[in-house]
Every structure is written in C-alpha cells, then in structure tokens.
Amino acid sequence: MNEITQIRKLSLWIFFIPLIAINLCLFISQNYEIFEGTFFAVDQLGRSAYSIPYLDGSLSISRASRTFPQFLIFKPAMIITAITLYYYWNANNNLVNKFKFTNINYKFKIFGILSAIFLAIHSIFLGIKFDFQIYKLMRRIVLLLFIIFELIAQGILVYHFFKIKEKLVNLINRKILILKALLVSILTIVALLSLPILLDKGNTQFKHSLEWNYFVGVILFYLLTRLLWKRTT
C-alpha cells in the first residue's frame, strides 16, 4: 500500500531530523570555540561547558538552541518536522479509512496536526524577546500543548491499530505495536507524576534532564513506527 510506504519513510524523517538537530545544537553550545573569530561566533548565552544534560540537566534544549547560530539549525529542523508530521498523520488517517471502509477525519489526525502546528509556532517564536511576562507564559503553554496533543494522537492511533490488528496481521510486527502502546503509557505516566515538580519553581536540573529525555521519548514513537510496518510491494 502506498500509505504504508509513505508512513515508513516519513517516520524516519520525524525521528532523525529533530534528534540530530537538538544534539548538534548541544555540540555547538559546548564547542563554541570552534566558531570564534568567524561570522558564526556563538552567542554568550548559548555557550556552555561540557556536560551530558540527559543525565545532569545542566542546560535546557531552549538554551542550547535559541541563540545564534544554533537557531539556524533548530528552527528549520523543527518546522520541517512539523510539516512532515502533517503528512504522517494524514497518511495514517487514509490508511485507517481503507481498513475500516470509512471516509472520515479520525481524532488522531486532528490532534496530530494540532501538535504539528504548535511545534511550528514554538519553533518560530523561540529566541524572540518581548518585554512582557505573558509572552513567556504563552511560549510554555504552546510547548505544553504540542506534547499533550502529540501524546493524545499517538495513543488514539495505537488504539485504532489494536482494534483492526487482525486485518494487519501480515503487515505489522505485533511486538512493536505492543512496544508503542507501552511507550505512550510510560510517557503519559511520567508526565502526570512529574507535573507537581514541573509546577514548582525549583528543581531546575531535573526539569532540564526530563526535557531532553522526554523529547527523545516522544520522537522514539516514530522510530517504532518504522519498525512496525513490514516492507510492502
């Protein structure tokens, strides 16, 4: 099926583009001396000592990515990812429609596209400074909505695949489908358990570490998508 081939290709782009982008921004942030004396000299705010933020939470993804020249990588990468997400959720909607003999927009498509929109909005406005506090609040809300809508879309899509798994028996790896369901469950539980800490003003390092690992967890869903579907002819 054309949809399966498209989904397999899109899922790899959605996983690797943001993963490479955030870690490349981290590399530039920690190796800023490479660009000294050039047009791409790293902004002071975007510089950091060597660390592993996945473990020690020494800096946030935002700090590593929002200043020059890192935003030249981060913003285009996230916007491309957002566009790719649109086509991914649309292709999945078409696929489920084929198996269910329907012609509707399922909720996972709606939430998935909304998550893509909020990711694009967050990326565009990241690093832009305004002199009012409401802007910072809105930026956090936009990022939060991206995560919430993304998890909802992923969960609903997995639910639909379980409902039609008998029709997919020759097309998918059932163990990977179970892993996808487990991943979404873990991400949801972690989000709920971490909420009181995230709302607190302290625990900065924990928040940063959670941010890096959680982002990888969210996009890991798409790597599992690539492994879920068997190659079709």
PLY file of the C-alpha trace (Angstrom):
ply
format ascii 1.0
element vertex 233
property float x
property float y
property float z
element edge 232
property int vertex1
property int vertex2
end_header
0.00 0.00 0.00
1.21 3.48 -0.85
0.22 4.78 2.59
2.40 2.23 4.37
5.40 3.06 2.20
4.84 6.76 2.85
4.44 6.25 6.61
7.64 4.20 6.80
9.62 6.96 5.09
8.06 9.85 6.99
8.58 8.20 10.37
12.34 8.06 9.88
12.49 11.77 8.98
10.39 12.67 12.03
12.73 10.72 14.30
16.13 11.69 12.93
15.68 15.37 11.96
14.83 16.66 15.48
17.19 14.20 17.19
20.15 15.34 15.10
19.12 19.00 15.40
18.98 19.20 19.20
22.21 17.26 19.65
24.01 19.32 17.02
22.89 22.47 18.83
24.21 20.93 22.06
27.55 20.18 20.37
27.87 23.79 19.14
26.94 25.11 22.56
29.69 23.07 24.21
32.30 23.57 21.48
31.74 27.27 20.81
35.49 27.93 20.47
35.40 26.28 17.04
33.48 29.27 15.70
35.50 32.01 17.41
36.53 34.76 15.01
34.00 33.73 12.37
30.60 35.01 11.32
29.08 32.10 13.25
30.55 33.07 16.63
28.29 31.59 19.30
26.22 33.99 21.40
27.37 34.15 25.03
24.00 32.91 26.31
24.24 29.85 24.07
27.64 28.77 25.39
28.05 26.03 27.98
30.70 23.76 29.44
30.82 20.09 28.55
28.11 18.05 30.21
25.51 15.41 29.46
22.18 17.21 30.01
20.30 13.94 29.58
21.84 12.93 32.91
22.74 16.10 34.81
20.23 18.61 33.41
22.95 21.26 33.12
21.07 23.22 30.44
17.76 23.18 28.63
17.06 22.43 24.99
15.87 26.03 24.70
19.15 27.50 25.92
21.18 25.23 23.66
19.03 26.06 20.62
17.54 29.56 20.79
20.63 31.73 20.23
22.79 32.37 17.17
23.96 30.30 15.33
22.14 27.30 16.83
18.71 28.61 15.90
19.76 28.41 12.24
19.68 24.64 12.73
16.92 24.23 15.29
14.17 26.38 13.78
14.28 24.98 10.22
14.60 21.43 11.58
11.51 21.77 13.79
9.48 23.48 11.06
10.38 20.70 8.62
9.45 18.16 11.30
6.09 19.90 11.80
5.37 19.76 8.07
6.39 16.09 7.97
4.09 15.39 10.92
1.16 16.79 8.95
1.75 14.32 6.12
2.37 11.49 8.60
-0.94 11.90 10.40
-2.80 12.41 7.13
-1.32 9.20 5.70
-2.30 7.26 8.83
-5.82 8.64 8.59
-6.08 7.46 4.98
-4.73 4.05 5.93
-7.20 3.52 8.78
-10.02 4.67 6.50
-9.05 1.97 3.99
-9.10 -0.79 6.57
-12.34 0.41 8.20
-14.05 1.26 4.89
-14.76 4.78 6.11
-14.01 8.28 4.89
-13.66 10.48 7.96
-11.06 12.51 9.80
-10.22 10.49 12.88
-9.37 12.25 16.14
-5.75 11.13 15.98
-5.34 13.08 12.74
-6.86 16.21 14.26
-4.72 16.05 17.41
-1.64 15.10 15.40
-1.96 18.07 13.07
-2.63 20.37 16.03
0.58 19.12 17.66
2.47 19.89 14.44
1.03 23.41 14.36
2.06 24.12 17.96
5.54 22.71 17.31
5.93 25.09 14.37
4.64 28.06 16.41
7.02 27.26 19.29
9.96 26.97 16.91
9.21 30.24 15.11
8.95 32.30 18.30
11.78 30.60 20.20
14.52 33.12 20.95
12.43 36.18 20.09
12.41 38.55 23.04
9.40 40.54 24.16
9.20 42.80 27.17
6.09 41.32 28.72
5.70 38.33 31.02
2.66 36.92 29.24
4.87 36.02 26.26
6.94 33.60 28.35
3.77 32.01 29.69
2.28 31.64 26.22
5.51 30.06 24.93
5.35 27.42 27.67
1.66 26.80 27.00
2.35 26.30 23.29
5.09 23.76 24.06
2.84 22.01 26.56
0.01 21.80 24.02
2.40 20.27 21.49
3.28 17.50 23.95
-0.31 16.91 25.09
-1.76 16.75 21.58
1.12 14.57 20.41
0.54 12.02 23.18
-3.22 12.01 22.58
-2.71 11.47 18.85
-0.22 8.67 19.41
-2.46 6.96 21.95
-5.59 7.10 19.79
-3.71 5.84 16.72
-2.33 2.85 18.63
-5.84 2.15 19.94
-7.21 2.03 16.39
-4.43 -0.31 15.28
-5.28 -2.69 18.12
-8.93 -2.63 17.01
-8.01 -3.71 13.47
-4.94 -5.81 14.32
-6.46 -8.92 12.74
-6.59 -7.12 9.40
-2.98 -6.02 9.86
-1.61 -9.42 10.81
0.52 -9.76 7.68
1.58 -6.12 7.60
2.84 -5.32 11.09
5.06 -6.65 13.84
2.71 -7.15 16.78
5.53 -6.93 19.33
6.39 -3.45 18.08
2.72 -2.45 18.34
2.79 -3.51 21.99
6.01 -1.52 22.48
4.35 1.57 21.00
1.43 1.21 23.40
3.87 0.73 26.30
5.88 3.80 25.26
2.80 6.04 25.13
1.69 4.70 28.52
5.10 5.39 30.08
5.25 8.90 28.63
1.77 9.65 29.97
2.56 8.28 33.45
5.87 10.17 33.61
4.12 13.39 32.60
1.47 13.00 35.29
3.97 12.07 38.02
6.30 14.93 37.08
3.58 17.58 36.95
3.87 18.66 40.64
7.66 19.05 40.23
7.29 20.94 36.95
4.84 23.38 38.55
7.30 24.08 41.37
9.78 26.93 40.87
12.82 24.86 41.82
14.22 21.53 40.57
15.76 23.18 37.50
18.22 20.38 36.75
15.53 17.72 37.00
13.31 19.71 34.62
16.11 20.08 32.08
17.06 16.42 32.24
13.41 15.42 31.88
13.06 17.77 28.90
15.89 16.13 26.94
14.84 12.56 27.71
11.13 13.21 27.26
11.66 14.78 23.85
13.60 11.71 22.71
10.86 9.51 24.14
8.19 11.35 22.14
10.04 11.02 18.82
11.00 7.41 19.60
7.38 6.62 18.77
8.21 7.33 15.13
11.26 5.07 15.05
8.99 2.31 16.34
6.58 3.19 13.53
9.33 2.44 11.03
9.89 -0.93 12.70
6.17 -1.63 13.00
5.30 -1.83 9.32
6.71 -4.56 7.15
8.01 -3.65 3.72
5.25 -3.75 1.10
5.46 -4.22 -2.66
0 1
1 2
2 3
3 4
4 5
5 6
6 7
7 8
8 9
9 10
10 11
11 12
12 13
13 14
14 15
15 16
16 17
17 18
18 19
19 20
20 21
21 22
22 23
23 24
24 25
25 26
26 27
27 28
28 29
29 30
30 31
31 32
32 33
33 34
34 35
35 36
36 37
37 38
38 39
39 40
40 41
41 42
42 43
43 44
44 45
45 46
46 47
47 48
48 49
49 50
50 51
51 52
52 53
53 54
54 55
55 56
56 57
57 58
58 59
59 60
60 61
61 62
62 63
63 64
64 65
65 66
66 67
67 68
68 69
69 70
70 71
71 72
72 73
73 74
74 75
75 76
76 77
77 78
78 79
79 80
80 81
81 82
82 83
83 84
84 85
85 86
86 87
87 88
88 89
89 90
90 91
91 92
92 93
93 94
94 95
95 96
96 97
97 98
98 99
99 100
100 101
101 102
102 103
103 104
104 105
105 106
106 107
107 108
108 109
109 110
110 111
111 112
112 113
113 114
114 115
115 116
116 117
117 118
118 119
119 120
120 121
121 122
122 123
123 124
124 125
125 126
126 127
127 128
128 129
129 130
130 131
131 132
132 133
133 134
134 135
135 136
136 137
137 138
138 139
139 140
140 141
141 142
142 143
143 144
144 145
145 146
146 147
147 148
148 149
149 150
150 151
151 152
152 153
153 154
154 155
155 156
156 157
157 158
158 159
159 160
160 161
161 162
162 163
163 164
164 165
165 166
166 167
167 168
168 169
169 170
170 171
171 172
172 173
173 174
174 175
175 176
176 177
177 178
178 179
179 180
180 181
181 182
182 183
183 184
184 185
185 186
186 187
187 188
188 189
189 190
190 191
191 192
192 193
193 194
194 195
195 196
196 197
197 198
198 199
199 200
200 201
201 202
202 203
203 204
204 205
205 206
206 207
207 208
208 209
209 210
210 211
211 212
212 213
213 214
214 215
215 216
216 217
217 218
218 219
219 220
220 221
221 222
222 223
223 224
224 225
225 226
226 227
227 228
228 229
229 230
230 231
231 232
